[in-house]
């Protein structure tokens, strides 16, 4: 299969998920060694899960299928440029590359505008519109100290 075939698969998933009422028009496939190992489509409204974006669903399925928590060696094909949450998930997955079709300006034009999120993440914590404050930092730091000394921890 070619890159175009993988992207057409992601686009088809975006169309099918939308037609089935699963969520917005977004699809993604995870490809490793020339094979689709997992696919996902937006399921936000059908699962009442705001994190059920196509890329996140595909990442979760791929990691389950592969039996590991990273996607090293994989390329993710997605029907749209990833939102900030999905972009972060893709970085955390350690995939090798992301290929997308529609861009974020096209997504904004149909009501999926992520510019607010991109701007918010860049702000200092105190300047963000979502109120955030620290509480019990010293107690939580004890757990981090335990993690640092844990000899059988699995780094990721």
C-alpha positions as CSV (number, residue, x, y, z in Angstrom):
1,X,0.0,0.0,0.0
2,X,1.1,3.6,-0.6
3,X,1.0,6.6,1.6
4,X,-2.0,7.8,-0.5
5,X,-3.8,4.5,0.3
6,X,-3.2,5.0,4.0
7,X,-4.5,8.5,3.8
8,X,-7.5,7.5,1.8
9,X,-8.2,4.9,4.6
10,X,-8.1,7.7,7.2
11,X,-10.3,9.9,5.1
12,X,-12.8,7.1,4.6
13,X,-12.9,6.5,8.4
14,X,-13.6,10.2,8.9
15,X,-16.5,10.0,6.5
16,X,-17.9,6.8,7.9
17,X,-17.7,7.9,11.5
18,X,-19.4,11.1,10.6
19,X,-22.2,9.3,8.6
20,X,-22.7,6.9,11.5
21,X,-23.1,9.7,14.0
22,X,-20.0,8.7,16.0
23,X,-18.7,12.3,16.1
24,X,-16.9,14.8,14.0
25,X,-15.4,14.2,10.5
26,X,-12.0,12.9,11.6
27,X,-10.2,9.6,11.0
28,X,-6.7,8.1,11.7
29,X,-4.7,5.0,11.0
30,X,-1.5,3.8,12.6
31,X,0.9,2.1,10.1
32,X,3.8,0.0,11.1
33,X,6.0,-2.0,8.7
34,X,3.6,-1.1,5.8
35,X,0.6,-2.5,7.6
36,X,-2.4,-0.8,9.3
37,X,-2.2,-1.9,13.0
38,X,-5.1,0.2,14.2
39,X,-7.6,2.7,13.1
40,X,-9.7,5.3,14.8
41,X,-12.4,7.9,14.1
42,X,-13.8,10.7,16.2
43,X,-16.2,9.3,18.8
44,X,-16.6,12.3,21.1
45,X,-20.4,12.6,20.9
46,X,-21.2,8.9,20.7
47,X,-19.2,8.0,23.8
48,X,-19.5,11.2,25.7
49,X,-15.7,11.3,25.9
50,X,-14.1,14.6,25.0
51,X,-10.8,12.8,24.5
52,X,-12.1,10.3,22.0
53,X,-10.5,12.1,19.0
54,X,-9.6,9.9,16.0
55,X,-5.8,10.0,16.8
56,X,-6.3,9.2,20.5
57,X,-8.6,6.3,19.6
58,X,-6.1,5.0,17.0
59,X,-3.1,5.4,19.4
60,X,-5.0,3.5,22.2
61,X,-6.0,0.7,19.8
62,X,-2.5,0.4,18.3
63,X,-0.8,0.2,21.6
64,X,-3.2,-2.5,22.7
65,X,-2.7,-4.4,19.5
66,X,1.0,-4.2,19.8
67,X,1.2,-4.8,23.5
68,X,3.3,-1.8,24.2
69,X,3.0,1.8,25.3
70,X,4.9,3.4,22.4
71,X,4.5,3.5,18.6
72,X,8.2,3.8,17.7
73,X,8.6,2.9,14.0
74,X,5.0,3.8,13.2
75,X,3.5,6.6,11.1
76,X,0.1,8.0,11.9
77,X,-2.1,9.1,9.0
78,X,-4.8,11.4,10.0
79,X,-7.5,13.2,8.0
80,X,-6.8,16.5,9.7
81,X,-3.9,18.3,11.3
82,X,-4.0,17.2,15.0
83,X,-5.4,19.4,17.7
84,X,-3.1,20.3,20.6
85,X,-4.4,17.3,22.7
86,X,-3.8,14.8,19.8
87,X,-0.5,16.4,19.0
88,X,0.7,15.9,22.6
89,X,-0.6,12.3,22.5
90,X,1.3,11.7,19.2
91,X,4.5,13.0,20.8
92,X,3.9,10.9,23.9
93,X,3.4,7.8,21.6
94,X,6.9,8.3,20.2
95,X,5.6,7.6,16.7
96,X,8.1,8.3,13.9
97,X,5.9,10.6,11.8
98,X,2.5,12.1,11.3
99,X,0.9,12.7,7.9
100,X,-2.3,14.8,7.7
101,X,-4.7,15.9,5.0
102,X,-6.9,18.9,6.1
103,X,-5.2,21.6,8.0
104,X,-6.3,23.4,11.2
105,X,-7.6,26.4,9.3
106,X,-9.9,24.2,7.3
107,X,-11.1,22.6,10.6
108,X,-11.7,26.0,12.1
109,X,-13.8,26.9,9.1
110,X,-16.3,24.1,9.9
111,X,-16.4,24.8,13.7
112,X,-13.4,23.0,15.1
113,X,-11.2,26.0,16.0
114,X,-8.1,25.0,18.1
115,X,-6.4,28.4,18.0
116,X,-7.7,29.2,21.5
117,X,-6.0,26.0,22.8
118,X,-2.7,26.7,21.0
119,X,-2.7,30.2,22.6
120,X,-3.7,29.0,26.1
121,X,-0.9,26.4,26.3
122,X,1.7,29.0,25.5
123,X,0.6,31.2,28.4
124,X,2.0,31.1,32.0
125,X,-0.3,29.0,34.2
126,X,-1.6,32.1,36.1
127,X,-2.6,33.8,32.8
128,X,-4.7,30.9,31.4
129,X,-8.5,31.2,31.3
130,X,-9.0,27.9,33.1
131,X,-8.2,28.7,36.8
132,X,-5.4,26.5,38.1
133,X,-3.8,26.4,41.5
134,X,-1.4,24.2,43.3
135,X,-2.4,22.3,46.4
136,X,-0.4,19.8,48.6
137,X,2.7,20.1,46.4
138,X,5.0,18.8,49.2
139,X,2.9,15.7,49.8
140,X,2.7,15.0,46.1
141,X,6.5,15.5,45.8
142,X,7.0,12.6,48.2
143,X,5.4,10.2,45.6
144,X,7.8,11.6,42.9
145,X,10.7,10.9,45.3
146,X,9.5,7.4,45.7
147,X,9.2,7.0,41.9
148,X,12.8,8.3,41.5
149,X,14.0,5.6,43.9
150,X,11.9,2.8,42.5
151,X,14.3,0.2,41.1
152,X,11.7,-1.6,39.0
153,X,10.1,1.4,37.4
154,X,9.5,1.3,33.6
155,X,10.7,4.6,32.1
156,X,8.7,6.1,29.3
